[in-house]
Amino acid sequence: MRTRDAVPSADPDLRLLVGGLVISGTLIGLGLVGAFAGGHGLPTTVVPLGQIVRRLADGEPAALLSAGFLCLIATPVLRLALSIVQFWRAGDRRFALVALTVLLTIFAGLVIGHR
């Protein structure tokens, strides 16, 4: 009988990273297929964040590509958030605070860069 520690796929970090990669890769792949199958070639612009859901519903390849890249970028950020929780639960407050500082720095960069 295997224990949870002996099964790498049971590791929440690994599941998050692999899941994010699979989802983003699938979205990007579908976007590429849709772009070339429609005869339009690659999009030259990024779909704005507020329009992704609506344009995904319309089946736009550019929205699939944008959503895929957004997911790819969000995956390590989500991994960092998961690390904060794991460090905190393990009682390692120092590393939890360091990870939280990094996460807040990322969010600050997003806010400042958006202006």
Secondary structure, 3 states (H helix, E strand, C coil): CCCHHHCHHHCHHHHHHHHHHHHHHHHHHHHHHHHHHCCCCCCCCCCCHHHHHHHHHCCCHHHHHHHHHHHHHHHHHHHHHHHHHHHHHCCCHHHHHHHHHHHHHHHHHHHHHHC
